[in-house]
Amino acid sequence: MELEPATQVFKPTVDRRPRVPEPLPVRLLTIDNARVPAPAGLERQLDAFYVGLLGFARADDGEAIAYRADNFVLHIDVTEPPLRRDDLRPLGIEVPSLADLSFKLTEAEVEHTRQRGLLPGEESIVLTDPAGNWLEIVDRRAM
């Protein structure tokens, strides 16, 4: 099959509309913005963990440390040690691929546990961030 020759010269136009940013690959499994505590002095390790490994974006929150996911913001409350934790419930995070994240965590030598759920195909990764907060990371499910 051949195309007919063009009768006029094609000139593309520049689209001047503002670009919509691509969605971030991670989502928080919460109903609102989340807050977790951290001792002072861990900003670089937290950036490397949340931005480098998990794919969050650093949010401009003035002096505070905050990471933006696709749906909500994770705020880090910096306090002087010792930290007081009211519970040990993990923060839920959803990523596109558990296999890719497991490979990244292994390469970065981050200790993590892969656990299976009660239902077939239900898997998650459980680990702590550099501040000692528990995270449970699951695969994104297509609806």
C-alpha positions as CSV (number, residue, x, y, z in Angstrom):
1,M,0.0,0.0,0.0
2,E,1.3,3.4,-0.9
3,L,0.4,6.9,0.3
4,E,-0.6,9.6,-2.0
5,P,1.8,12.5,-2.2
6,A,0.8,15.5,-0.1
7,T,-0.8,18.4,-1.9
8,Q,0.4,21.0,0.6
9,V,3.4,21.3,3.0
10,F,2.6,20.3,6.6
11,K,3.6,22.8,9.2
12,P,3.1,21.7,12.8
13,T,1.8,24.3,15.3
14,V,3.3,24.8,18.8
15,D,0.9,23.9,21.6
16,R,1.0,26.7,24.1
17,R,-1.3,25.1,26.7
18,P,0.3,24.4,30.0
19,R,1.5,20.8,30.4
20,V,-0.2,18.5,32.9
21,P,2.4,16.7,34.9
22,E,2.5,12.9,34.8
23,P,1.1,11.1,37.8
24,L,3.6,9.8,40.3
25,P,4.1,6.0,40.5
26,V,3.3,5.7,44.2
27,R,0.1,6.2,46.1
28,L,-0.6,6.4,49.9
29,L,-3.3,4.0,51.1
30,T,-4.8,6.6,53.5
31,I,-7.9,8.7,53.5
32,D,-6.0,12.0,53.9
33,N,-2.4,13.3,54.2
34,A,-0.3,11.1,56.5
35,R,2.1,12.1,59.3
36,V,5.0,10.0,60.7
37,P,7.7,10.9,63.2
38,A,11.4,11.0,62.6
39,P,14.4,12.0,64.7
40,A,16.4,15.0,63.7
41,G,19.3,14.5,61.2
42,L,17.9,12.0,58.9
43,E,16.8,14.3,56.0
44,R,19.3,12.9,53.4
45,Q,18.5,9.2,54.3
46,L,14.8,10.0,54.1
47,D,15.2,11.7,50.7
48,A,17.2,8.8,49.3
49,F,14.6,6.3,50.6
50,Y,11.3,8.0,49.7
51,V,12.4,9.8,46.5
52,G,15.2,7.5,45.3
53,L,13.7,4.1,46.0
54,L,10.0,4.5,46.3
55,G,9.4,7.3,43.7
56,F,7.8,10.0,45.8
57,A,8.4,13.7,44.9
58,R,9.8,16.1,47.5
59,A,7.0,18.6,48.4
60,D,7.7,22.2,49.0
61,D,6.4,22.6,52.6
62,G,8.6,25.4,53.8
63,E,10.9,24.2,56.6
64,A,9.2,20.8,57.1
65,I,10.0,17.6,55.3
66,A,7.2,16.3,53.1
67,Y,6.9,13.8,50.2
68,R,4.1,14.0,47.6
69,A,2.5,10.8,46.3
70,D,0.0,10.7,43.5
71,N,-3.0,11.2,45.8
72,F,-1.8,12.6,49.2
73,V,1.3,14.1,51.0
74,L,3.4,12.3,53.6
75,H,4.6,14.8,56.3
76,I,7.6,13.9,58.4
77,D,7.4,15.4,61.9
78,V,11.0,15.9,63.0
79,T,11.5,15.7,66.8
80,E,14.4,15.2,69.1
81,P,15.0,11.7,70.3
82,P,13.7,9.6,72.0
83,L,10.7,9.2,69.8
84,R,7.3,8.2,71.3
85,R,5.2,5.9,69.1
86,D,1.5,5.4,70.0
87,D,1.2,2.3,67.7
88,L,3.1,0.2,65.3
89,R,0.6,0.1,62.4
90,P,2.3,0.2,59.1
91,L,1.7,3.0,56.6
92,G,0.2,1.6,53.4
93,I,1.9,2.4,50.1
94,E,0.9,1.2,46.6
95,V,3.6,0.8,43.9
96,P,3.3,-0.3,40.2
97,S,5.5,-3.4,40.7
98,L,6.6,-5.3,43.8
99,A,9.2,-7.2,41.8
100,D,10.9,-4.0,40.7
101,L,10.8,-2.5,44.2
102,S,12.2,-5.8,45.7
103,F,15.1,-5.6,43.2
104,K,15.8,-2.0,44.1
105,L,15.7,-2.7,47.8
106,T,18.0,-5.7,47.4
107,E,20.4,-3.6,45.4
108,A,20.4,-0.8,48.0
109,E,20.8,-3.4,50.8
110,V,17.7,-2.4,52.6
111,E,16.3,-5.1,54.8
112,H,12.8,-6.1,53.9
113,T,10.4,-9.0,54.2
114,R,8.2,-10.3,51.5
115,Q,4.9,-11.7,52.9
116,R,2.0,-13.5,51.4
117,G,-1.6,-12.8,52.3
118,L,-4.5,-15.2,52.9
119,L,-5.8,-14.9,49.4
120,P,-4.1,-16.2,46.2
121,G,-1.9,-13.5,44.7
122,E,-1.9,-11.3,47.7
123,E,1.6,-10.2,48.5
124,S,3.3,-7.3,50.2
125,I,6.7,-6.0,51.3
126,V,7.1,-5.0,54.9
127,L,10.0,-2.8,56.0
128,T,11.0,0.2,58.0
129,D,12.1,3.6,56.7
130,P,15.4,5.2,57.9
131,A,13.4,6.8,60.8
132,G,12.0,3.4,62.0
133,N,8.5,3.9,60.7
134,W,6.8,0.6,59.5
135,L,5.7,0.5,55.9
136,E,3.6,-2.1,54.0
137,I,4.0,-1.9,50.3
138,V,1.6,-3.5,47.9
139,D,1.1,-3.9,44.1
140,R,-1.2,-1.6,42.3
141,R,-4.3,-3.5,41.2
142,A,-6.0,-2.8,37.9
143,M,-9.8,-2.2,38.3
